[in-house]
Amino acid sequence: MSRLAVKVEHVPVISGEVKISATEMSTLLYALPIVWKQVKLKDHWFYAPAKWADWRKIIDYILPKTPTYQADKFDCENNAGWWQIEVARLFKQNTMGDVEGWADMGRGKERHGWKIFYSPESKQFFQFEGQTGVVMDIDDPHYVPDEITMR
């Protein structure tokens, strides 16, 4: 009999994905009303975005576990990377992009990091602020992305 207590993590099941080739994902990203300085697609074969209802499950599950912001130690860029890793680790999703750009955080435009994801039913990208859980339209004027990495 083991004396080691094992904690089992019950991750929500997502209902479905739609496969999109890396070429098509690149085309979709470059068609956005954004001037990308850099787009890095790390998966060269295809991407499998979750449906909108599944993105809600993913966000609702991960948001309470988000580490607290710490200036110069775990700031916005670290938060954005952490979200990307957690979504990939827990849900096997490669379509939550890590974005950097300019955002109005109440002190004027400044460099910032956040997330972007694609919903195949609406055929739209959404921006996501991982520190607050707010989902925004891709053309939100307060968030102006210029670099993206999708793993």
C-alpha positions as CSV (number, residue, x, y, z in Angstrom):
1,M,0.0,0.0,0.0
2,S,1.4,3.3,-1.1
3,R,1.6,6.2,1.4
4,L,2.0,8.7,-1.4
5,A,-1.1,10.8,-2.0
6,V,-1.5,11.3,-5.8
7,K,-3.6,14.3,-6.9
8,V,-5.5,13.6,-10.1
9,E,-6.2,16.6,-12.2
10,H,-9.5,16.3,-14.0
11,V,-9.1,18.4,-17.1
12,P,-12.3,19.3,-19.0
13,V,-12.8,17.4,-22.3
14,I,-13.0,19.5,-25.4
15,S,-15.6,18.6,-28.0
16,G,-13.7,19.1,-31.2
17,E,-11.2,20.7,-33.4
18,V,-10.9,21.7,-37.1
19,K,-7.6,21.0,-38.8
20,I,-6.1,24.0,-40.7
21,S,-2.8,23.7,-42.6
22,A,0.1,25.9,-41.5
23,T,-0.2,27.6,-44.9
24,E,-3.8,28.4,-44.4
25,M,-3.1,29.6,-40.8
26,S,-0.4,32.0,-42.1
27,T,-2.8,33.3,-44.8
28,L,-5.5,33.9,-42.1
29,L,-3.1,35.8,-39.9
30,Y,-1.7,38.0,-42.7
31,A,-5.3,38.8,-43.8
32,L,-6.0,40.4,-40.4
33,P,-6.2,44.2,-40.3
34,I,-2.8,44.2,-38.5
35,V,0.6,44.9,-39.8
36,W,2.7,42.0,-38.5
37,K,6.4,42.6,-38.2
38,Q,6.9,38.9,-37.5
39,V,4.8,35.8,-37.6
40,K,6.4,32.5,-36.4
41,L,4.5,29.3,-37.0
42,K,6.4,26.6,-35.2
43,D,4.2,23.7,-36.4
44,H,4.8,23.4,-40.1
45,W,2.0,20.9,-40.9
46,F,-1.3,21.9,-39.4
47,Y,-3.1,23.6,-36.5
48,A,-6.2,22.4,-34.8
49,P,-8.2,25.2,-33.2
50,A,-10.8,24.5,-30.6
51,K,-14.4,25.6,-31.1
52,W,-15.6,28.7,-29.2
53,A,-17.4,26.7,-26.4
54,D,-14.1,24.8,-25.9
55,W,-12.1,28.0,-25.7
56,R,-14.5,29.1,-22.9
57,K,-13.8,25.8,-21.1
58,I,-10.0,26.2,-21.5
59,I,-10.0,29.8,-20.3
60,D,-12.3,29.0,-17.4
61,Y,-10.2,26.1,-16.3
62,I,-6.8,27.8,-16.6
63,L,-7.6,31.4,-15.4
64,P,-7.9,30.6,-11.7
65,K,-4.4,28.9,-11.8
66,T,-2.7,31.9,-13.5
67,P,0.4,33.0,-11.5
68,T,0.3,36.5,-10.0
69,Y,2.0,39.3,-11.9
70,Q,5.5,40.2,-10.6
71,A,7.3,43.1,-12.2
72,D,10.5,42.0,-14.0
73,K,10.0,38.4,-12.7
74,F,6.7,37.2,-14.0
75,D,5.3,40.0,-16.1
76,C,3.0,40.1,-19.1
77,E,5.4,38.3,-21.6
78,N,5.9,35.5,-19.1
79,N,2.2,35.3,-18.5
80,A,1.5,35.0,-22.3
81,G,4.1,32.3,-22.6
82,W,2.8,30.4,-19.6
83,W,-0.7,30.4,-21.1
84,Q,0.6,29.0,-24.4
85,I,2.4,26.2,-22.5
86,E,-0.6,25.4,-20.3
87,V,-3.0,25.3,-23.2
88,A,-0.7,23.0,-25.1
89,R,0.1,20.8,-22.1
90,L,-3.4,20.3,-20.8
91,F,-5.5,20.5,-24.0
92,K,-3.0,19.6,-26.7
93,Q,-3.9,22.8,-28.5
94,N,-1.4,24.5,-30.8
95,T,-3.5,27.5,-31.7
96,M,-3.2,29.9,-28.8
97,G,-0.6,32.3,-30.1
98,D,1.8,34.3,-28.0
99,V,1.5,38.0,-29.0
100,E,3.7,41.0,-28.4
101,G,2.8,44.6,-29.3
102,W,1.6,47.8,-27.9
103,A,-1.3,48.1,-25.4
104,D,-2.9,51.0,-23.5
105,M,-2.6,49.9,-19.9
106,G,-3.9,53.2,-18.5
107,R,-0.5,55.0,-18.8
108,G,-0.5,55.4,-22.6
109,K,0.7,52.8,-25.2
110,E,3.5,50.6,-23.9
111,R,5.1,47.3,-24.9
112,H,3.0,44.4,-23.7
113,G,2.5,40.6,-24.2
114,W,-0.9,38.8,-24.5
115,K,-2.6,36.0,-26.4
116,I,-4.5,35.4,-29.6
117,F,-6.7,32.4,-30.6
118,Y,-8.8,31.4,-33.5
119,S,-12.4,30.2,-33.5
120,P,-13.2,28.1,-36.6
121,E,-17.0,28.5,-36.4
122,S,-16.9,32.3,-36.6
123,K,-13.7,32.2,-38.7
124,Q,-12.3,35.0,-36.4
125,F,-9.3,35.6,-34.3
126,F,-9.7,36.9,-30.8
127,Q,-7.3,38.6,-28.5
128,F,-7.0,37.4,-24.9
129,E,-5.6,39.2,-21.9
130,G,-4.4,36.3,-19.7
131,Q,-3.9,38.4,-16.6
132,T,-7.6,39.5,-16.5
133,G,-9.4,36.8,-18.5
134,V,-10.8,39.4,-20.9
135,V,-11.5,38.3,-24.5
136,M,-11.4,41.1,-27.1
137,D,-12.0,41.5,-30.8
138,I,-8.9,41.3,-33.0
139,D,-9.3,45.0,-33.9
140,D,-9.5,46.3,-30.3
141,P,-7.8,49.7,-30.5
142,H,-6.2,49.3,-27.0
143,Y,-4.2,46.2,-28.1
144,V,-2.1,46.5,-31.3
145,P,-0.2,43.3,-31.9
146,D,2.9,43.3,-34.1
147,E,4.6,39.9,-33.4
148,I,3.1,36.5,-33.0
149,T,4.4,33.0,-32.3
150,M,2.1,29.9,-32.6
151,R,3.5,26.6,-31.4
